[in-house]
Amino acid sequence: MGGRKKLSIKQMEKRQLMKKLKERREEGRAQREKQETLLLIDENVLNNIRKEVVKSPCVTPSEIAIKYGIKVSTAKRVLRELESEGLLRLMSRSRRLAIYTGSEAKVTLPRPMIPLVE
């Protein structure tokens, strides 16, 4: 009738120490993630987005979210607002991703490849 072996005092202390360190790391990660994303946008950030987006040939919400440190949902809302103002045009939309182009951007579409027939 065995059962599990009892740990020595040193092993128990080490296990408790590792558990505390792990909890501290997780708390630190959660705090950093909360600080990085902004829910509301400052007017300066919004103006910078307006200036940059108008001339850009391709803009996605994730691109804006990463560059300005805002949430993707907030970036989507901003891009929809800019589209309604006429600064952006919707190029393509799927269920999850919307691709916009600036109203002043010069977009050149690739020519389709024509197969050579002899």
N, C-alpha and C positions, 0 to 999 in steps of 0.2 A: 504494500500500500504506500506507494511512493508519494507522489504529489510533486508539486513544484519546489525546487530548491530555494531556500531562503537566501536573499542577497546579503552580502556583507554591508557593514555600515558605510564603507567607502563607496561601494557601488550605489547604494541608496542616495547618498549625498550627490554623487555625480549625476544621477538620473534627475534629481530635483533641480540641480543647477541647469542642466540642459533644457528642462521644461520651461524654466523661467526665462532663459535666453531666447527660446523659440517664441514665447508669448510677447516679449519686448520687440522682437523683429517684426512680428505680425502687426503690432500696434503702430510701429513706425511706418510700415508700408501703407497702412490704411490712412494715416494722417497725410502722407506725401501725396497719395492719389487724390484725396479730397481737396488739397490746396492747388493742385495743378489745373483742374478744370473750373471754368467760370460759367455760372448760369446766366448772368446778365452781362451785357456787353457795354463797355465804356464808349462814349461818343468818339473818342480818338481812335479806338480800335475799329469801330464801324466805318469811320472815314478812311482809314488805311485800307480796309477791305474794299471799299468802293473804288478807290484809286487803282488798286492793283488788279481787280477783277475785270474792269472795263477793257483792258488791253490784252488780257490773257486768252489764249486760244482754247484752253481746256481748264475747267474748274470743277472740282468735286467737293462735297461737304467734308469728307475726311481730310482732304488736303488743307482746307481752311481751318478745321479743328486742330490739326497738328501744328500748323504754323502759328496760330494765335492763342493756343492753349485754352480753347473753349470746347464745350461738349459738341458731339456730332449733331445731336438734335437741335441745338442752338444754331449751329452752322447751317443746317437744312432750312431752318426758319428764316435766317438772314438771307440766304440765297433765293428763297421763294419771294421774299420781300423785294429784293433787288430785281428779280425778273418782272414783278408787277410794275416796278418803276421804269422798266425799259432798259436797264443797264446790262441785263443778261438775256441770252436766248437759250432755251432748252434744246439741246442737241439730241439727247437720247435719255430714255428713262426705262429702267427695269423695276422689278418689285422693290429692290433694296437700294439701288444706286441711280442717282440723277447726274448727268453730265451737262454742264453749261458751257457756253462760250460768251466771251465779252462782246458787247455791241460794236466796239471799235476794233476788234481783233481781226486780223487777216488770216482767214482759215482757207487753206488750200487742200482740197480733197485729192487723194491719190487717183491717178487714172487707172481704170480697170485694165487688167492684162488681157490682151487679145491673142488667142492662140494662132500660131502661124499654120496655115493650111496650104499644102502644095498640091 
